Amino acid sequence: MRPDWDHLDDLPARGARSRPRSKQRPAHVGALTAMIIGVDRGRYLARLDGREVVAVKARELGHRGVVVGDIASLVGDTSGRRDTLARIVRVAPRRTELTRATEEGRGRERVIVANANQMVVVAALAEPPPRIGMIDRQLVAAYDGGLETVLCLTKADLETSWATRSSPVEALAAAPSTAETRQSWTSAELKALYEPLGVRVVETGRLASHRDNGSSGSKGPLGGLDEFRELLAGQISVLVGHSGVGKSTLINALVPGAGRATGAVNLVTGKGRHTSSSALALELPEGGWVIDTPGVRSFGLSHVKAERVLAAFPDLAEISDDCPRGCTHGPDLQECALQEWASSSPQRRMRLDSYRRIAASLEAHPTGRRGNN
């Protein structure tokens, strides 16, 4: 099933005012509509009527960025034959945008993917262990960009070797007030944190009968993919996550013949290596698209306004209505309604800590100028 892109032409561009009719560029007669599925050093790979066409930006686009997921109008040689080039003469207004800053406060904000319906945050339960701060930042970016969210927990077969606890409630009660110091999390704990916020959580891992002595390097089949496939079918989904969490492994299991490179995790540092160098959209057998993105070790939010951060934590945003006017929700404000709300459980305290860390980083690094994309 092919996603319906035709309606995108009728939508206003995100954050942009429409031009007066007299100043709008004329439509190109005979231009064909295609989806951008890959970008590499000034060349754009587009899917057009079942074939792949290589294109370049037309001069008239100026500095307008083109990213994976964009719906573009092509002219020129659109045959898809080797050594031919089409030209991108127009990019349709984007329905959604996923944006990140490469380095908080200093890096340039860039749109990673356009027009995705949902963002899948991929986090490994081990090798490397999940980072709550990273997950929270990615969810905030999804909320700000207009995307639904899914949390996919990989390497579930290795979970017990990293963390064994009697219950998520006991574990959270024993947790320090800041989640950044935690070295391991169980799937039950992560579900307890994110499912109440409306985030769908799925798990995948190597099937026990095919594992090689529990080694993460085993090439046996993945379990837990049926539910994941159902969530992706008919959607345009972008996968994001820390380096080494297994995005490429998921892609290879979901899309036969994808051939995305996979890499091991450094056993000394516990960090993964970048195995995908650029975003790439792949069509799913069940219908829809999945977009693989390069692994990242940080996810800057300098482009997100502070009030949007609070709105991305719906449990906190609802309680904040009872705060005094002008409340900054800081830890020293006794009249803050969030302070009292968080004191009743470890889960709530950790949610408030996550919000405060992100909000504090935005205050320390004000929003910079948005990049061309």
N, C-alpha and C positions, 0 to 999 in steps of 0.2 A: 504494500500500500504506500503510495507516494504522498508525502505531506502536502497539504494545500498551501501553496505559496502565493497564489494569485491575489489574495486579499491584502498582501503586504503593501502593494502600491497605493492603497487608499489610506494607509496609516501615517500619522505625522511622525517625523523623525524625532528620536529621543533627544530632548533638550534643545531642539532647534526650532526656529520660527520659519514658517513657510514663506517663500518669496512671493512678492506681488506677481500677478499673472503676467504683466508686461515684461518682467525680468527673467521669467523662467526660460530655461534652455528648451529649444524645440525637441520633440521626440524624434529619434532616429528611425526612419522608415526601414522596415525589414529587420530591425534588431530582434534577436532571439533571447529569451529569458533562460538563465541557467543558475545553478547553485554553485558557489565557490566551495570546493572540497579540499583544497590544499594551497599553500603559499610557500614559495621557495625562491628567495633572492630575486624579487622583481618579476617572477613568473607565477601565474595563477592557474591552477588546475580547476576546471569547471565541468560539472556534469550536465549534459545537454541531450535530452531525448535518448538516454541510455548509453551515450558515448562520452568519452572524456576529451575535452578540448583545452589546449594550452593557450593562455591569453596574456596580454600585457595591458596596463592602464593606458587609456587614451589621454593625450595631453590636456584635454578639456576638463578632466577630473581634478587637475591641480594636485594639491596635497591631500586630497580626500583619501583616507585609508580604506583598504579592502581586506577583509578578514574571512576566515573560514565561516561558512554559514550565511554570508551575504548573498542576496539575490541580485544578480547583475544582468544588464542588457549587453549582448555581444553583437558585434558586426565584424565584417571581414571574413577570413577563411575559418569557418566553423565546422569543417569536415572532420577534424580530429586526426587527420593524417600526419605522419611523422614530418618534422621540420616545418610545420605550418603554425601560424599565430593568428589568433583572433584579437580584437580590441574590446576592452571594457569601456563602454561609453556612458553608463549610468549605473548607479547602485540604488536599489529601492530603499525607502525608509525602513529602519530596523525596528522590529517588534520588541526585541530584548537585546541587552548587551551584558556580557560578563567582562568585567574590567579588574585589573590588579595593578598595583604599583610594584615594580621590580625590587625596590629597596625603600622601605618606609621613610617618607619625608625627603629622600634624596633622589630616588629613582623616578622614572617617567611613567605616568599612568598610561596603560595601553589596553585597548579592547582585545580580548583574547578570541572571543567567539561571538557571532551575532545570530539572532533568531532562534536560539535553542529554547525548548520548552522547559527543560529541567536540567539541573546540575547534579551529578552524582559525585559526592565526596567519597573517595576511595581511601580507606585507612586500614592498615594491617594490624592485626591483634598481636603480632610479634614480628621481629626482624624487618623493619624497625617497629617499635611499639607505637601506638597512637599518641598523637599530641593534641590535647584538648584545645589549646590556644589556636592551633592551625585550623582545626575543624570549625571552631567558632568563627574565625575570620572568613573562611570560605563560605559559610552559611550567610554571614552578613553581606558578602559580595553578591551572592545569589539573590538575596532579598532586594538589595539595592538595584540589581539589574533586571528584576521582574521574573526570575526563574523559580520554579518549584524545586524542592530538594529531596534527595535520597542519600542515605548513608550506607555505603557498601563496605562491610567488614571482611577483609580477606585473611587468608592463612589461619582460618579457624581451627585447623588441625594442630597448630602449634601453640594454641592458647594456653593449655594446661602446663606447658613447660616454662611459661613466663609468669603466670599468675594463677594461684589456686586459693580461692576464698570461699567461705561457707555460704555467703549470700551477698548480693549487691548492697543491701542496707547496712550490714555490718562493715563492709569494706568502705563505704562512703562515710560512715560515722567515724572510722579510724583515719580518714584522709586528712591531710593538712588543709588549711584554709585556702591555699592557692594550689590549683591543679597542675601548674607548671612543674612542680617538684615530683609529681608522680611518675614512676618509671614503667608502669604497666597498668592495663585496664582489661577487665573481662567484658565479653559481649553483653552480659546481663547488666553491668554497670552503665555501659554506653547506651543501651536501650532505655534504661531508667532515666537517663539524662535527656535524651532527644526525642523519644517517641511521644511524650506528653506535649511536645511543641509541634506535633504534626509532621515530623520528619519520618519518612518510611525507612526502616532499617532492615537490611538483608545481610546474610552471611554466606561466604563461599570458602571452600578449603579442599585440599586434596582428599580424595576418598581413601579411607583407611586401608582397603584391600590392595591399593596400588602404591602406597607410600613406601619409600625405601628407607626403612629404619627411622622413620620420622624426619628425614632430611628435607629441608626446604627446597633442595635442588631436585627433588623427584619430579619427573615429567608425567606422572599419572594424571588422569582426568580430574576436573574440578567438580565438586558437588555443590548443590545449592543454586545452580544456574537457572532452574525452571522459574522460580519466583522472580529472579532478576530479569529474565527475558520478558516476562509478563509486564514488568514495569517499564521496559524500554520499547516494547512493540508499538509501532505507530507514532512514536515520539521522536523529537530531535534532542538527543541527550549529550551533554558534554561531561567527560570524566576528568576530574582534577584530583590531585593528591600529592603527597610528599614523595620524593624520589625513592624508589625501591618498594613501594607498597603493592605493586603487581597490576598496574593498569594495563600494561601491554599483554600480560598473561590473560587477563580478562578479555581483552579485545580478540586475541587469537582464539579463545574458546567460543566467543560469540559469533565471530565472522570467519567462516572457513576460508583459508587461503590468505588471511590478512598479512601474516608474516611480520608482525611488529616485533622488533628486537627486544629481548628480555635480558636482564642483568642481575647479578647477585648483589647481596648486601655485604658491605665491609664488616667483617666480624669484629674488628677492633673498635671502629667508631660507631657501628650500628647504623650507618647512613647508607642510603642507596645511591646508585650511579644513574645519571641521566641516560636513558636508552632511547627515548623519542626526542628528536631535535626540533620538531615542528608539529603544529596541530594538523590533524588529518581526519576528514569525515569519511566514514565507511557505512555502506548500506547494509542493513540487517536483513537476514533471510525472512524474518517475521514481519518485515515492514518497518519503516522509520530509519533513522540514522543514529550512529554513535560517533562522537568526536573524541579522539584521543588527543591529549595535550602533553607537552613535556612535563616531567616531574619537577617540582619546585621545592625549595627549602625555606621559602618565606612567602607570605601573601600579604602585601601591603594594602592598606585601606585609606591612604591619604586623600583619595578622591571622594570619600564618603563623608557626608555631613554628620555631625554628632547625633542629631535627632533621628537620623535614619538608622544609626547603630542601635539606639534604644528600641526603635520599632521592629528591628530584626529579632529582638528577644520578646516575643509576645506575652510571655508570662510576666516579665518585668514591666512592660509598657502598661499593662492593665492596672497593676498595683500603683504605678507612679502617678496615676490620676489623683491619688489621695495625698500626694506630697505637697508641701507648701509652694507657693508661687516662686519661681526662680530657683527651685532646688536643683543642685548639681549632682545629687545622689552620691556624694563623696562619703568615705568611710567615717568621717568625723562628724557628720550631721545627724544628731540624735533624733531630729524630727522627721527625718526621711522615712517615708512609709516602706521603702524597700529594705531598710535596715531591720525593721521589726519583722517584716515578712521573711527575710532570709534567716533569721535567728531560730526559726522553728525546725529546720532540717538541714542536714549536710548537703543534699541535692540543691536546695535553694541557695545556700551559701556559695556553692561553687558556681551556680549560674550568675549570681551577682558579681562574684570575683571575676568571671570571664568578661562580663560587660565592662566592669571598671578598668580592667587591663587595656581593653581595646579603646575605650573612651580616653584614657590617660595618654595612650600613644598618639591619638589624633590631636590632643591638646599640645603635646610636645612637638609634633611635626605638622603644622598647618597644611591645609590643602594646597598643592602646587598646581601649576598650569597643566591642564589636560593635554595629552599628546594628540597627534593628528588623527589617530584612529577614533 
